[in-house]
């Protein structure tokens, strides 16, 4: 389930941080933050035209950064398990998958 982008705003500012995903935004790329502590995910927000990001995320949350892209009708996935730390920077590492392999990887979430 999608979560509201203001979910963590009730937390004190020192308990929240921003995350940068070093990936230039493009129409063929989708990046989400999937929380393991509760069934929810957050979409990125573009603070600049050069990167993706997530704002006001609870520090120490355990998550996956899920990045999907399609090139030449082929799916690519970057799946990274992270613990949210102050000003975390993620660099996606895309790998090509078949549709069956992609479904198998995403079912682990």
Secondary structure as the mmCIF struct_conf table of DSSP 4:
data_model
#
loop_
_struct_conf.conf_type_id
_struct_conf.id
_struct_conf.beg_label_comp_id
_struct_conf.beg_label_asym_id
_struct_conf.beg_label_seq_id
_struct_conf.end_label_comp_id
_struct_conf.end_label_asym_id
_struct_conf.end_label_seq_id
STRN STRN1 UNK A 2 UNK A 2
TURN_TY1_P TURN_TY1_P1 UNK A 5 UNK A 10
BEND BEND1 UNK A 11 UNK A 11
HELX_RH_3T_P HELX_RH_3T_P1 UNK A 13 UNK A 15
STRN STRN2 UNK A 16 UNK A 21
TURN_TY1_P TURN_TY1_P2 UNK A 27 UNK A 28
STRN STRN3 UNK A 29 UNK A 35
TURN_TY1_P TURN_TY1_P3 UNK A 36 UNK A 39
STRN STRN4 UNK A 40 UNK A 43
STRN STRN5 UNK A 45 UNK A 45
BEND BEND2 UNK A 47 UNK A 50
STRN STRN6 UNK A 52 UNK A 58
TURN_TY1_P TURN_TY1_P4 UNK A 59 UNK A 60
STRN STRN7 UNK A 62 UNK A 71
TURN_TY1_P TURN_TY1_P5 UNK A 72 UNK A 73
STRN STRN8 UNK A 74 UNK A 83
TURN_TY1_P TURN_TY1_P6 UNK A 86 UNK A 87
STRN STRN9 UNK A 89 UNK A 90
STRN STRN10 UNK A 95 UNK A 97
HELX_RH_AL_P HELX_RH_AL_P1 UNK A 99 UNK A 107
TURN_TY1_P TURN_TY1_P7 UNK A 108 UNK A 108
#
